[in-house]
């Protein structure tokens, strides 16, 4: 693949996955925006350097998240902290949207955290499990001993409340 085509193809994949990778890193690693940006940049630089090795029989998303999980592990090793359990590094759900798209805006992450705390505990837990942990609705229902309908309602109502709160803060 010539360098021009490689750049164009990689740029399209980067645009498609950059926010999702950043959110994954932010909520599973450090909850520090600058550190998460640095790690995400490093992940994509490494991915670009190794793009010729990418096997198209697998999804790019799977490939980039494998690299992301490895980079998070490196981050913890360098900090000499305990590496989080496998459940903290599991793939995020099949929902292709990231949390920013769900809210229809890109907001300061600290502001989002404060706003999440204003929701009911069930709404907050369901939203965090769905978008930050990557659990499916059925997995959340099982873990929380709730019906899938109840989980979906908590997510829907919580997101509606967040949208309303964010519209008042703009």
MOBELCOR-V446781 format. One record per residue. N is the residue number from 1. RES is the residue in three letters. PSI is psi in whole degrees, 0 to 359 (none if undefined). D_FIRST is the distance of its C-alpha to the first C-alpha in whole Angstrom. Layout:
n & res & psi & d_first
N & RES & PSI & D_FIRST
N & RES & PSI & D_FIRST
This chain:
n & res & psi & d_first
1 & UNK & 128 & 0
2 & UNK & 161 & 4
3 & UNK & 325 & 7
4 & UNK & 312 & 8
5 & UNK & 322 & 7
6 & UNK & 313 & 6
7 & UNK & 315 & 10
8 & UNK & 315 & 11
9 & UNK & 316 & 10
10 & UNK & 320 & 12
11 & UNK & 319 & 14
12 & UNK & 316 & 15
13 & UNK & 322 & 16
14 & UNK & 311 & 17
15 & UNK & 323 & 20
16 & UNK & 328 & 21
17 & UNK & 353 & 21
18 & UNK & 316 & 23
19 & UNK & 322 & 26
20 & UNK & 319 & 26
21 & UNK & 315 & 25
22 & UNK & 313 & 28
23 & UNK & 317 & 30
24 & UNK & 312 & 30
25 & UNK & 312 & 30
26 & UNK & 312 & 33
27 & UNK & 346 & 35
28 & UNK & 353 & 34
29 & UNK & 292 & 34
30 & UNK & 338 & 36
31 & UNK & 35 & 37
32 & UNK & 116 & 37
33 & UNK & 317 & 34
34 & UNK & 318 & 33
35 & UNK & 316 & 33
36 & UNK & 320 & 31
37 & UNK & 318 & 29
38 & UNK & 315 & 28
39 & UNK & 316 & 27
40 & UNK & 318 & 25
41 & UNK & 316 & 23
42 & UNK & 317 & 23
43 & UNK & 312 & 21
44 & UNK & 328 & 18
45 & UNK & 316 & 18
46 & UNK & 320 & 17
47 & UNK & 318 & 15
48 & UNK & 316 & 13
49 & UNK & 330 & 13
50 & UNK & 13 & 12
51 & UNK & 331 & 10
52 & UNK & 336 & 8
53 & UNK & 349 & 11
54 & UNK & 125 & 12
55 & UNK & 112 & 13
56 & UNK & 358 & 13
57 & UNK & 344 & 17
58 & UNK & 157 & 18
59 & UNK & 149 & 18
60 & UNK & 323 & 17
61 & UNK & 314 & 20
62 & UNK & 317 & 21
63 & UNK & 313 & 19
64 & UNK & 325 & 19
65 & UNK & 333 & 23
66 & UNK & 314 & 23
67 & UNK & 321 & 22
68 & UNK & 314 & 24
69 & UNK & 319 & 27
70 & UNK & 321 & 26
71 & UNK & 324 & 26
72 & UNK & 319 & 30
73 & UNK & 317 & 31
74 & UNK & 319 & 30
75 & UNK & 313 & 32
76 & UNK & 324 & 35
77 & UNK & 318 & 35
78 & UNK & 327 & 35
79 & UNK & 349 & 38
80 & UNK & 27 & 40
81 & UNK & 170 & 40
82 & UNK & 140 & 40
83 & UNK & 132 & 37
84 & UNK & 157 & 37
85 & UNK & 163 & 38
86 & UNK & 326 & 35
87 & UNK & 331 & 37
88 & UNK & 340 & 36
89 & UNK & 13 & 32
90 & UNK & 158 & 32
91 & UNK & 145 & 29
92 & UNK & 164 & 30
93 & UNK & 168 & 31
94 & UNK & 350 & 29
95 & UNK & 120 & 31
96 & UNK & 350 & 27
97 & UNK & 146 & 30
98 & UNK & 171 & 30
99 & UNK & 323 & 34
100 & UNK & 321 & 33
101 & UNK & 325 & 32
102 & UNK & 322 & 35
103 & UNK & 352 & 38
104 & UNK & 10 & 36
105 & UNK & 167 & 36
106 & UNK & 115 & 34
107 & UNK & 164 & 37
108 & UNK & 131 & 38
109 & UNK & 325 & 38
110 & UNK & 323 & 41
111 & UNK & 319 & 43
112 & UNK & 316 & 41
113 & UNK & 317 & 43
114 & UNK & 318 & 46
115 & UNK & 323 & 46
116 & UNK & 325 & 45
117 & UNK & 345 & 48
118 & UNK & 349 & 50
119 & UNK & 165 & 49
120 & UNK & 154 & 51
121 & UNK & 319 & 50
122 & UNK & 318 & 49
123 & UNK & 313 & 47
124 & UNK & 313 & 46
125 & UNK & 319 & 45
126 & UNK & 317 & 43
127 & UNK & 314 & 41
128 & UNK & 319 & 40
129 & UNK & 321 & 40
130 & UNK & 312 & 37
131 & UNK & 337 & 35
132 & UNK & 328 & 35
133 & UNK & 333 & 36
134 & UNK & 16 & 34
135 & UNK & 146 & 37
136 & UNK & 166 & 37
137 & UNK & 319 & 40
138 & UNK & 324 & 42
139 & UNK & 318 & 41
140 & UNK & 315 & 43
141 & UNK & 317 & 46
142 & UNK & 313 & 46
143 & UNK & 324 & 46
144 & UNK & 2 & 48
145 & UNK & 50 & 50
146 & UNK & 163 & 50
147 & UNK & 158 & 49
148 & UNK & 325 & 46
149 & UNK & 318 & 48
150 & UNK & 320 & 49
151 & UNK & 312 & 46
152 & UNK & 320 & 44
153 & UNK & 319 & 47
154 & UNK & 319 & 47
155 & UNK & 311 & 43
156 & UNK & 312 & 44
157 & UNK & 322 & 47
158 & UNK & 316 & 46
159 & UNK & 320 & 43
160 & UNK & 318 & 45
161 & UNK & 319 & 48
162 & UNK & 316 & 45
163 & UNK & 316 & 44
164 & UNK & 317 & 47
165 & UNK & 321 & 48
166 & UNK & 326 & 45
167 & UNK & 333 & 46
168 & UNK & 345 & 49
169 & UNK & 358 & 47
170 & UNK & none & 45
